[in-house]
Amino acid sequence: MMNGRWPALIVTLLVLGGSAAGLSTVQRVFKIQLRKEKIYPASGKLLSGLPAETPSWVRPAGAVDRREEKDVEEVLGTSNYISRVYQRKVVGKQGQTDREPVLLQFHAAYYTGMIDTVPHVPDRCFVGGGMMLGEVIGNLPLDLHQGFAWQTDDDVPADLKGKVFRIRTSTGRYARLPREPENVRLRTMKFLDKSGDLYAGYFFIANGGTVCRAEDVRLLAFDLNAHYAYYMKVQVTSVAGITDGEHLAREASSLIGELLGDIMECAPDWVDVDTGAYPPDNPRRAPAP
């Protein structure tokens, strides 16, 4: 006689099998991509290749970029990152006393493929390292334009016209900026340390858009219709000369605004990805005539 548990087990297996088949059909019909493939910029450029000098900022003489030990990189989850101190250039005037120089630590890290969490942000890592979170100042607007020649990009799908711009990079090429770059926000916080107050802020570039909360990265990078996924964390931390969170946002606007074209050369052009023009094996690429 059949054990009483077998019928229930068979029904369960049939239900699971039917659910799997149904899910597969839904994925195929609606072109849902649950698995995200890795993708890298066509330029092959790494974040460590960002220019050490911009019109208003320079890496201090003798300073070197920080590289972590292999075990720390494993925790960080990527080896494609940059941690560099920039100092604002000071143009002295006769009879004027120089103020304390403004120094920022600029950090950016690139991730791609299947990403489960986005844990490496100051409010988690700094506090884990022994600092005290003094205040969440807020999501402060960044003025990244700063008078630079953003060019409206008309070579984009109709729904992106007026939202995508190009900018000349330090290499003389043009790079597309994230969608609606005028709306980038810096999630800004104050930390308390034995050596004094420290200010830090960050945002993320993900699949051609931006968000300033770690929890929101998945909404961009894990679009169910996207075959690929990447995100880049961009972070600035006060080293010297920063008086408050708003001051950090102003100085970050200048530094990141001058680096933004080069930063975007370190990420795939998402318009090309979305339209199938890149990479060569993109499933969205139109078949050859």
ABEGO torsion letter per residue (X at the ends): XBBAAAAAAAAAAAAAAAAAAAAAAAAAAAGBBABBBBBBBAAGBBAAABBABBAABBBBBGBBBBBBBAAAAAAAGBABBBBBBBBBBBBBBBGBBBBBBBBBBBBBBBBBEBBABBABBAAAAAAAAGBBBABBAEBBBBBAAGGBBBBBBABBBAAABGABBBBBBAAGBBBBBBBGAAABBBBBBBBBBAAEBBBBBBBBBBGGBBBABAAAAAAAAABAABABBBBBBBBBBBABGBABAAAAAAAAAAAAAAAAAAAAAABBBAAAAAAGAOBAABAABBBBX
